[in-house]
Amino acid sequence: MSEEDIDLEVGDILVHHAITEIGLLLRRFDVLDDPQWPLWAWDILWVGSEAQDIGRRQAFTEEGLVGLIRSGVFHLHKST
């Protein structure tokens, strides 16, 4: 899967099979709040057996998420 193929959207679901976790993409935001140099991240709500230990809400940079999807750590399920 190439980077161009990965278009993250609110409502998409991430599955982490190794630890049986499912994440819902809630919102995209600019960590730096700088229109000239945006650093996009996603607020994710996690559910699953280990969500209690790692926290139900986490933020990941968009670049990091794309890398984890491309490497097969997360499997992306599109909402549409």
N, C-alpha and C positions, 0 to 999 in steps of 0.2 A: 504494500500500500504506500503510495507516494504522499508527500506532504500536501500536495495539491488536492488529493482525494479526501483529506480530513477537514471537514467543515463543522466545527462544534457549534451547537445551538442549545438554547435553554430547553430543557426537557429531555435532552439526550441522556442515555444511561450508559454508565461504565460498569463492566463486570471484571472483578479481580478474582479469577478462578482459584489461584493458589491459596488465598485466605478466605474464600467464600464471602466476599463483600460486594455490594452493589451500591453505586453512587449515582445520584441524580444531579445533573448540572442545573444550578439554580439561577445564577446570574454571572455575567461577564463584567469585569471592572478593571479600570486602569490603576494599578498599584501606585504609580508615581503621580497620578492626576496631572499629567503634563501632556497637552495636545501635541507638542513638538516631538516628544520622546516617550510615547506610550509604552507601558509594560503591562500587557494584558494578562489577567488571571481569571480563574473561575472559582466561584463559591460552590462547593459540592456537599450535598447531604448524603452521608453514608448509612447504610443499614446492613446488618449481618451479625454474625457471631462475635466479631472482634470490634465492632463499632463502639461498644461501651468503653473499651480500653484506649482506643485511639481518638475518640471524640467523634460525635456525629457530624459536625461541620468542619470542613477543612478547605483551605484555598491552595490551588496549584496554579503555577504559571501556565499560560496556554502553550508555550513552547515545550515545557516539561510534559504536559499531558500528551501533546502530539508525539513526542519522543517515546513515551510509555506505550502509547497505542501502536506506533510503528514497530516497536520491539516485541510486542505481543504480551506485555505485562497486563495491560487493560484491553478488553474487547469492547468496542464501541457499538452501541445499538441506537440507531437514529430514531428520533421521536416522530419523524414524518416519513 
